[in-house]
Amino acid sequence: MTLPYRTLERDWDVIVAGGGTAGAIAGIAAARTGARVLVVEAQGSLGGTGTNAWVTPLMRNVSGGVNLNLGLTEELKGRLRARGDGAVDEAGNDNWFNPEGLKFVLDDLLLEAGAEVLFHTQVVAPLVEGQQIQALVVHNKGGLQALRATAFVDATGDADVAAGAGVPMSAGDEDGLHQAMSLRFTLSGVDTSRLRNFLTAQGQPQTSEHFLHFWMVWGRHSTLEPLFRQAVAQGVLLERDGDYFQGFSVPGRPGELSFNCPRIRPDLNDGADPWQLSEAQLDGRQAITRLSTFCRTFLPGCEAAFIGVVAPMVGIRETRRIEGEYTLSVEDILDCAKFEDSICRNHYPVDIHSVKGGAKLLHERDGAAPYFAADAWHEIPYRCLVPRGVSNLLVPGRAASSTFEAQSSIRVQQNCHSMGEAAGIAAAWAAQQHAGQVRMVDVGALQAELRRRGALV
């Protein structure tokens, strides 16, 4: 049985599937390049991981004290600060932001660039002829519709378009297991001054009540571990609630903390499996109940706290990864590999949140390889965004072509911004000059354009 769909009379130069971390930036960049752009987004706002999954703050990606992700990322941060939804701490870290404010900033940037966005719309499948995508079949309140474009950007995070077009994929580690998922939440009504004093006395010194950061992981010498042990003994927490616990302040939201937890049950680790994804929402909310009770009971300043936000999206670190024209490896990272077609620099650590437990590979930034120098970086080549077997598609973000280990380094939001900006410009040029053929884009010219826009390549 073939499901009926109607083909819209309109078409676009570039359609971006997914308006999340990489996709929103790709849409803005493509529209600024003069392309007619449509961003298709499943949720009701742009920003994905940074907004609907509430992943804040941005993780630092620096070399020699210099931010490696500039361009649109820098503009984004500036606009957030202008709204009071971004901040710079005493150490010069400019990565603090309010996810709700980010929604408005991304709206403004996209509309100012002249792009269109279609919210509450799910990508169903690409329509492919030979190696060329002709249209995306989507579903929304208008039913099934085919949206036509010349070039496409798959920023779904799970490579949904690429998978539907038959691009070969990798997923998970050598055992097929993915990184742990999380469901982030906030606590409001916190006396951050009292909490700061308590954390400092506990051996986690805090420079300011406005920039709190505290954590606990079993066996990692956190000074909060005895409190977690006590909570487990009293039945307040489960043992696995201490696998990863981390809290942060949020600019523009005084008295509120964002938590990079709870981790979802280890057997639920595939965010591309709809049954596991659904179960993860339930498991996460149950864990949030336990953790919020723990905070109110054991952390001074949190006695009157209440749940402020539960992220509408589960935080997913890794699912499908495309096989591209080049596959970035952990050896590339350790050797600080440089590429003629570089579109992004990275020095974020290999950061594997393993469902198997144990330490995170390379997370301590300690070793003899070139990577561990303070002023080191490696590059991400354009070819990692170019999937095998399809001629008019680019895949920036966490689904870009990489090994499991390498993906855990390049997946962070600021790298996704940089990959998205490069993909947006390249897709626009491919549509305008090469009938959508992304391999025909002059990468030297792309690098020059990225530099003109402030990027560091």
C-alpha positions, 0 to 999 in steps of 0.5 A: 500500500502506498500512502497518498501525499500531495506535492506542494506547488512551491519549491525551495533552493534548500530544505533543512530537515531539523531546526535543532543545534546544527539545523537552525544555524544551517538554515540561517547561513543558507538564507544569508547566502541568498538561497530560498530556505525552508527549515522543517522542525518537529517541535514548536521552536528552533534550537533542539538540544540547546532549547528543547533538551535544555542542554546548558551551558555550552561546553567550552571548546578552546585552544590556548584560551581561544574559542574555536567556534566563532562565526554564527556561534559568536553572534548567537552568544552576543545576542543572548547577552544583549537579552540578559539570557547569556553571561560571562563568568569571572574566568571569562567563560562566555558559554552560559545561556538560558535555553528559553532565550535561545528560542527567541534569538534563533527565531530572530536570526532566521526571520532576519535572514529571510528563511521560512520555518515549518514547525510541528512537522515530521520528516517521513521519507525522502523521495529519491531518483538515482542518487538525487533527493527530489523532495521530502515527504513530511507529515503535519496537520495538513497531512502527508505532503512532498516538499521539493528542493534542489539541495537538502541538509539532514540536521535531524541528529539521527540522520533520518533523511540520509537513512531513508535515502539508503546512505550506509550507517554506523551506530553505537560502539563495537557492541552496538551500545550507544552513549547514555541518554539523559532527561534534563530538568531544572529546580526553581526557588533555590537560595543560591547563596546558601547553596554556594556556601555549602558547596564551597564548604564541601570542597567544591568551591564556587566563585559566585552564586550566579555561576554555580557548577557542582557534580557527583559521579560514583568513584570519581572522588566527588565530595558529595558522594557521602550524601549520595550514599546516605540517600541511597541507604535511606531509599531516597535515591537508587544506586544508578542515580549516582552514575552522573549528577551535575548542576549549573546556574542559568543566566536570566533565571535567578534561583534556578538550577539546570541539571545534566541528569538524570541518566536514563536506564542503561538498557534504554540507550538507542534514541533512534528506537521509538519504543526506547525513546518513549520509555526513556521519557517515563524513566527520566521523569521518575528519576527527576522525582527522586533527584528533586527530593534528594536536593530538597533533603540534602542540599542547603538552599534547596529546601523550598525548591520545586521542579521548574522545567522538564525538558520536552526532548530526551537528551541524546548523545549518539545514534546513527552516524553516516558513512561519508566521504571521510570518517573522522577517527580517534587517531585523527583527534589524538594526532591533531589531524589537519585537512585541506577541506577543513570546515571546523576546529575542535579541541573538546575531549573524547567524552563517552558517557558509557552505559557500561560504566567506568571512566570516560576515555581521554576525559582528563586531557592528560597524555603524551599525544599532540592532542593534549597540548593546551594550544592543540586542535584537530580539524573536521573536514567537509567530507565528513558531512558528505554522505556516500550514495547521495549527491545533493545532501549534507549531514552536519552535527552529531550524525556526521561521519565519524567513529564512535569514539571520535563522535563523542568529541565533535558532537557538542553544540558549538561544533554542531553550530560550526558544521551547520554554518558550513553546511548551510553555505555549501548547500546554498551554493550547491543549489545556486550553482551546481544543481544541488551537487554538494561535491562540486562546491569549491571548498577553498571558496567555502573556507574563505567565506566562513572566514569572512563571516568570522569563523576560525578555519 
